[in-house]
Amino acid sequence: MRAPKGTPLYVHLPFCVHKCPYCDFFSVVGKGEDHDGFLETLLAEAEVRAPEAPSTVFFGGGTPSYFTEPQLERLLARLNDITGFASSATEVTAECNPESLNLEKAQLMRSLGVNRLSVGVQSLNPVTLEFFERPHTPGQALAAVEAVKAAGYERWSADLIHGAPMESPDDIRHNILSVLDLGADHISAYGLTYEPGTPLHARLERGAFAAQDEDQELENLRVARQVLTDSGLGGYEVSNFSTSGQECVHNLNYWANGPYVGIGPSAASHVERTRSGNARSLARWSRSVHQEGSKPLYTETLEPLERLGETWWLGLRLARGVSPAEAAATAGWTGKDPTAPIQQKLMADGLLECHEGRVRIPESALALADHIGKQFLAPQA
């Protein structure tokens, strides 16, 4: 069944020039794959599952800018025919990587309804880029940002990763200030993580390099946050910073545990308290679309108590924190708040604070955000 009108839409485009060794998302090297066939399958799924008049759209990956201009035109034009997103969505974001973005492609996407680009800069240090196995140079990253600006985008973001073994706090400061000098009003600054199952994690386990220790990681986080906030970008989420009004609306809906539909391989959906997800396989996903009526790989409907814990877990990533009453309403929970003892214990430990009726993680404890949020995942009624 199609989701209610206005539900946010995520579109997963999995192809990349190269699979980065730290990446845990579903993506594949695009060379040799049937890109046109993929788009036809994606649009067939959209015909069945994409909501009418989505309020936001996010093209993620993978590398959405990997596709050629004719392919992007076909995707965007036909998806608009199906959903009407170009006139309904207040925010339409496409992720881009520097090696595949130029002025013509940026202009084309803007003419077809995309009004926000997120550029995967990651670093402006060539040694760090080589460690990340990124297929672009610092010069290409700067050129991509200039193309975004020249195409007339009023909203754009840059992704940066800090914490590579050879990186110093001065490198982090240089990366951030260089991107800010280009006029960025939104920056996502992520600490490098070594996800089990990724090539980078395997190299770490083999002793090919030594990861930075905990004190270095904490200093990286401190430097990144200080440079960004001193430059006028508020940290509205643990890893996301923007000037006022430039927050990513689509992602704010995720952190509020709101509804959304995801199409494409590995994409997840959350509609009317039921979660579902597609296969992390091009072949299996294609089969589900063409032979099974776009049936997801799995579905689960969470009970209100589970949803309440999840709402706290997600919402505490935001600087504004969580309103207990709003969390209960989102989860459909009535009665005594089972998260109250968890809140009280964490407040006593200095890991939470209450500000204007909302519970949030204080600046001094942000490095422990994941640990703090997980405490809410299994509240006891």
C-alpha positions in Angstrom: 0.0 0.0 0.0 1.2 3.5 -0.8 2.1 5.7 2.2 0.0 8.7 3.1 0.3 11.8 1.0 3.2 14.0 2.1 5.3 11.3 3.6 9.1 12.1 3.1 10.8 10.0 0.5 14.4 8.5 0.4 15.8 7.2 -2.9 18.9 5.0 -2.7 21.3 5.1 -5.6 24.0 2.6 -4.8 26.7 3.0 -7.5 30.1 4.5 -6.8 33.4 4.9 -8.7 35.1 3.1 -5.9 33.9 1.4 -2.7 35.5 3.3 0.2 37.0 1.0 2.8 35.3 2.6 5.8 31.8 2.6 4.2 29.1 0.3 5.8 26.3 1.5 3.6 25.1 -0.7 0.7 27.0 0.5 -2.3 28.7 -1.2 -5.3 31.3 -0.2 -7.9 29.2 1.0 -10.8 31.5 -0.1 -13.6 30.0 -2.9 -15.6 26.5 -2.6 -14.0 23.3 -2.0 -15.9 22.6 1.6 -14.8 19.6 2.1 -17.2 18.1 -1.2 -16.0 18.6 -0.2 -12.4 16.7 3.1 -13.0 13.8 1.3 -14.7 13.5 -1.0 -11.7 13.8 1.9 -9.3 11.0 3.8 -11.1 8.9 0.6 -11.2 9.2 0.4 -7.4 8.3 4.1 -7.1 5.1 3.5 -9.1 4.0 1.1 -6.4 5.5 2.6 -3.2 6.5 6.2 -3.5 4.2 8.6 -1.7 2.2 11.3 -3.5 3.5 14.9 -2.9 6.4 14.0 -0.5 7.3 16.9 1.8 11.0 16.2 1.5 13.1 14.0 -0.8 16.6 12.7 -0.3 18.7 11.0 -3.0 21.4 9.1 -1.2 23.9 6.4 -1.9 26.2 5.3 -3.1 26.8 8.4 -5.3 23.7 9.9 -6.9 25.9 12.2 -9.1 27.6 9.0 -10.5 24.8 8.9 -13.1 25.0 10.6 -16.5 23.0 13.8 -17.2 20.5 11.9 -19.4 20.0 9.3 -16.7 19.5 11.9 -14.0 17.0 13.7 -16.2 15.1 10.5 -16.8 15.1 9.7 -13.1 14.1 13.1 -11.8 11.5 13.8 -14.5 9.7 10.4 -14.2 9.9 10.5 -10.4 8.2 13.9 -10.5 5.5 12.5 -12.8 4.9 9.7 -10.2 5.0 11.8 -7.1 4.9 15.5 -8.0 7.8 16.2 -5.6 9.1 19.2 -7.6 6.1 21.3 -6.4 5.4 19.6 -3.1 8.8 19.2 -1.4 10.2 22.1 0.5 13.6 20.3 0.5 15.1 18.0 -2.2 18.7 16.9 -1.4 21.1 14.9 -3.6 24.4 13.6 -2.4 27.3 14.2 -4.7 31.0 13.3 -4.9 33.6 15.6 -6.3 34.8 13.3 -9.1 31.4 13.1 -10.7 29.9 16.6 -10.2 30.3 19.4 -12.6 28.5 22.7 -13.4 26.3 21.2 -16.1 25.1 18.3 -13.9 24.5 20.6 -10.9 22.4 22.9 -13.1 20.4 20.1 -14.6 19.5 18.7 -11.1 18.5 22.2 -10.0 16.3 22.7 -13.0 14.5 19.4 -12.2 13.6 20.1 -8.6 16.7 19.4 -6.6 17.3 22.5 -4.3 20.0 21.2 -1.9 23.3 19.4 -2.6 25.5 17.5 -0.1 29.1 17.2 -1.3 31.3 14.4 0.0 34.5 16.5 0.5 35.7 14.3 3.5 39.1 15.9 3.6 41.3 18.5 1.9 44.5 16.7 2.9 45.8 14.5 0.0 47.4 12.0 2.4 44.1 11.5 4.3 42.2 11.2 1.0 44.6 8.5 0.0 44.1 6.6 3.3 40.3 6.9 2.7 40.8 5.6 -0.9 38.7 8.5 -2.1 38.7 8.8 -5.9 39.1 12.6 -5.9 41.7 15.2 -5.1 41.5 18.3 -2.9 41.4 20.4 -6.1 38.4 18.4 -7.4 36.6 18.9 -4.1 37.0 22.6 -4.3 36.0 22.7 -7.9 32.8 20.7 -7.1 31.8 23.2 -4.4 32.4 26.1 -6.9 30.1 24.3 -9.4 27.4 24.1 -6.7 27.7 27.8 -6.0 27.8 28.7 -9.7 24.7 26.6 -10.4 22.8 28.9 -8.0 22.2 26.6 -5.0 21.2 28.6 -2.0 21.5 25.5 0.3 24.4 23.1 0.2 26.3 21.0 2.7 29.8 19.5 2.9 30.6 16.2 4.5 33.9 15.9 6.4 35.5 13.0 8.3 37.9 13.6 11.1 40.1 11.1 13.0 42.3 9.4 10.3 45.5 8.0 12.0 47.8 10.6 10.4 45.5 13.6 11.0 46.3 16.3 13.6 43.9 18.8 15.2 45.5 21.5 12.9 44.5 19.4 9.9 40.9 19.2 11.1 40.9 23.0 11.7 42.2 23.6 8.2 39.6 21.4 6.6 36.7 23.0 8.3 37.9 26.6 7.8 38.7 26.0 4.2 35.2 24.8 3.5 33.7 27.6 5.5 35.7 30.1 3.4 33.8 28.7 0.4 30.5 29.8 2.0 29.2 26.6 3.5 26.3 27.1 5.8 25.9 23.4 6.7 28.7 20.9 7.5 28.4 17.3 8.6 31.6 16.5 10.6 31.8 12.8 11.4 34.4 11.0 13.5 36.0 8.1 11.6 34.5 4.7 12.8 35.9 1.3 12.0 32.7 -0.7 11.3 33.1 -4.5 11.6 32.9 -6.1 8.2 34.5 -3.2 6.3 38.0 -3.4 4.7 39.3 -0.6 6.9 38.3 -2.6 10.0 40.0 -5.7 8.7 43.2 -3.7 8.1 43.1 -2.3 11.6 42.7 -5.8 13.0 45.7 -7.0 11.0 47.8 -4.3 12.5 48.3 -2.4 9.2 48.0 0.9 11.1 47.1 2.1 14.6 43.9 4.0 15.2 44.0 7.2 17.2 43.5 6.7 20.9 40.5 7.9 22.9 42.2 11.1 24.1 43.0 12.0 20.5 39.5 11.3 19.4 38.1 13.5 22.1 40.4 16.3 21.1 39.3 15.9 17.5 35.7 16.3 18.5 36.5 19.3 20.7 38.4 21.1 17.9 35.8 20.4 15.3 32.9 21.6 17.5 34.9 24.7 18.6 35.9 25.8 15.1 32.3 25.3 13.8 30.5 27.0 16.6 33.1 29.9 16.7 32.3 30.3 13.0 28.6 30.7 13.6 27.4 27.2 12.8 25.4 25.7 15.6 25.6 22.0 16.4 21.9 21.0 16.0 22.8 17.3 16.0 25.9 15.5 17.3 27.6 15.6 13.9 25.7 18.2 12.0 26.2 22.0 12.1 24.5 24.8 10.4 23.5 28.4 10.4 19.9 29.1 11.6 17.4 27.8 9.1 19.8 25.7 7.1 19.3 22.4 9.0 18.6 19.3 6.9 14.8 19.0 7.2 14.7 15.5 5.9 17.2 14.2 8.5 15.4 16.1 11.3 12.4 13.9 10.5 14.5 10.8 11.0 15.7 12.0 14.4 12.2 12.8 15.4 11.2 9.2 14.6 8.8 10.4 12.0 7.4 8.5 9.0 9.3 8.0 5.7 9.4 5.7 2.6 12.6 4.4 1.2 13.0 3.0 -2.3 16.0 1.2 -3.9 18.2 -1.6 -2.6 18.7 -1.6 1.2 16.3 1.3 1.7 14.3 1.3 4.9 10.8 2.6 5.5 8.8 3.6 8.5 5.0 4.1 7.9 2.2 4.0 10.5 4.5 2.4 13.1 5.6 -0.4 10.8 9.2 -0.7 9.7 10.3 -2.4 6.6 13.4 -2.8 4.5 14.6 -3.8 1.1 17.3 -6.4 0.3 21.0 -5.3 0.4 21.4 -6.9 -3.0 20.8 -5.6 -6.5 19.5 -9.0 -7.8 17.3 -9.8 -4.8 15.9 -6.2 -4.7 15.2 -6.3 -8.5 13.4 -9.7 -8.1 11.2 -8.3 -5.3 10.2 -5.4 -7.6 9.5 -7.3 -10.8 8.3 -10.6 -9.4 6.9 -9.9 -5.9 5.1 -6.6 -6.3 7.9 -4.6 -4.6 7.5 -6.7 -1.4 10.1 -5.6 1.2 12.6 -8.1 2.6 11.3 -7.7 6.1 8.6 -5.9 8.1 8.1 -5.3 11.8 5.6 -3.4 13.8 6.9 -2.0 17.1 4.8 -1.9 20.3 4.4 1.6 21.9 7.0 0.8 24.6 9.6 -0.1 22.0 8.8 3.0 20.0 9.1 5.1 23.1 12.6 3.9 23.7 13.5 4.4 20.1 12.2 7.9 20.0 14.4 8.8 23.0 17.4 7.1 21.4 17.0 9.1 18.2 15.9 12.4 19.7 18.8 12.7 22.1 21.1 13.2 19.2 19.6 16.6 18.7 20.8 19.6 20.6 17.2 20.5 21.4 16.8 17.1 23.1 13.5 15.4 23.8 10.2 16.5 25.3 8.9 13.6 27.4 5.3 14.4 26.5 6.1 14.7 22.7 8.1 11.4 22.9 5.1 9.6 24.5 2.7 11.0 21.8 5.0 10.0 19.0 5.2 6.5 20.4 1.5 6.2 21.2 2.4 5.5 24.8 -0.1 6.4 27.6 0.3 6.1 31.3 3.3 6.5 33.6 6.6 7.4 31.8 8.8 4.3 32.0 11.8 6.3 30.9 11.8 8.5 34.0 14.1 6.3 36.1 16.6 6.2 33.2 16.5 10.0 32.9 17.0 10.5 36.6 20.0 8.1 36.8 21.7 9.8 33.8 21.0 13.2 35.2 22.5 12.2 38.5 25.6 11.0 36.6 25.8 14.4 34.7 25.0 12.8 31.4 21.7 14.5 30.9 20.2 17.8 31.8 16.8 19.4 31.6 16.4 22.8 29.8 13.0 24.5 29.3 11.1 21.3 29.6 13.3 19.2 27.3 15.9 16.6 28.2 19.2 16.9 26.4 22.8 15.7 26.5 25.1 18.5 27.9 28.0 19.7 25.8 30.4 18.0 28.3 28.9 14.5 27.6 28.4 14.7 23.8 31.3 12.3 23.2 29.1 9.6 25.0 26.0 10.3 23.0 25.8 6.8 21.5 26.2 5.2 25.0 23.6 7.6 26.5 21.0 7.0 23.8 21.3 3.2 24.0 20.2 3.3 27.7 16.7 4.1 26.5 16.2 1.3 24.0 14.7 -1.2 26.4 12.6 0.8 29.0 10.7 -1.3 31.5 7.0 -0.6 31.9 
